[in-house]
Amino acid sequence: MDLDLAYPTLADLRDRARRRLPHFAWEYLDSGTLDDIAIRRSRETLDRVALKPAVMKGRTVPDLGTTLLGRRYDRPWGVSPVGMTGLFWPGAEVTLAKHCAAANLPFGLSTVAAASVEDLAPHVGDQGWFQLYPPRDEDHCADLVQRAKAAGFHTLVLTVDVPGPSRRERQRRGGLTTPPRITPRLFLQSVLRPHWSLAVARSGVPSVRGLAKYASPHEPARHVGLAPHAAPDPDLLKRLRDMWDGPIVAKGVLVPEDAVRLRDLGFDAIWVSNHGGRQFDGCPGSAEALPLVREALGPDTPVLFDGEVRSGLDVVRAIALGADFVMLGRPWLWGVAAFGARGADHVTHILTEDMTSAMIQMGITRPEEARGQVWTGR
């Protein structure tokens, strides 16, 4: 099958993934919280961003490579950490880590992924970013960070927008518990998706392997939506600085004043994100906040972005609004759920061709040249 003909967009991969995943797994992946307004707001904001086309510049040859936090990447995007990644396709973390190692893209592993940092160490190469939900127990937190460092992860991402759990009503209606527990309802949904069920049968029911070491009979390792964890504060950052000698990124920032305060506290980069709409349905779309955060920080602080990015054009839009780098979460899982490792490769292919096309239309050769090229009518 020629994927470029049969599945030319990320939306096509999404449709196939939905057909192959059990309902409870799809609801976990696809949903936000409450009415999913924050998800829609992020998408609508990006859709409103028009860019300046160029004429009479001849044929440009874009180079998509970029530098972030002292490292050179072949594309201005990477894999955002997603909780329980292995639920959406068994072994998804390893598949995506291998893809990033081969494609020279950053790979973000969540604290609450199905795979542990040790599981990923042989596969992620020099592309590992570790996203931290800090355990309440300071010793456990320190041990988790040291394990990530020992496994070769070089960039630490502290998620700052989860002071407590959100309700995530679609997940509840879907019937998924954490850790996953097979009920008759979920068993029936699984039977209806034989490809997924066979893959799970070969690899086992996914669990949060990275936290299993710290489980107890009274407090099993659970997803961050339910498990107690420390709400990040300046003291935590000071402790992390003593433990981690690489870059530390603050993920989940929407308010310009917060971005400036976090930079001044010592974060190396600010990641503009509304957590995929999964924490607070009353928050702005990520693309609404992005230009305000960039303006507040000035040109020198690296700014990352995520929020309903669904094409290479969206990557250019985000850079035009002020991002230095763009992270995607759900689209990678659509690709893997649709076609495994081949699907991950196809996501990068789609993004590359679409971004290249957009840059040619704009007459630019480097991603950073898109900065400020937003059409305002003037």
Secondary structure, DSSP 8 states (H G I E B T S, - for coil): --HHHH--SHHHHHHHHHHHS-HHHHHHHH--STTSHHHHHHHHHHHT--B----SS--------EEETTEEESSSEEE---TTHHHHSTTHHHHHHHHHHHHT--EEEETTSSS-HHHHTTTSTT-EEEEE---SSHHHHHHHHHHHHHTT--EEEEE-S-SS----HHHHHHT--SS----HHHHHHHHT-HHHHHHHHHH-S---GGGGGG--SSS----TTTS------HHHHHHHHHH--S-EEEEEE--HHHHHHHHHHT-SEEEE--GGGTS-TTS--HHHHHHHHHHHH-SSS-EEE-SS--SHHHHHHHHHHT-SEEEESHHHHHHHHHHTHHHHHHHHHHHHHHHHHHHHHHT-SSGGGGTT-B----
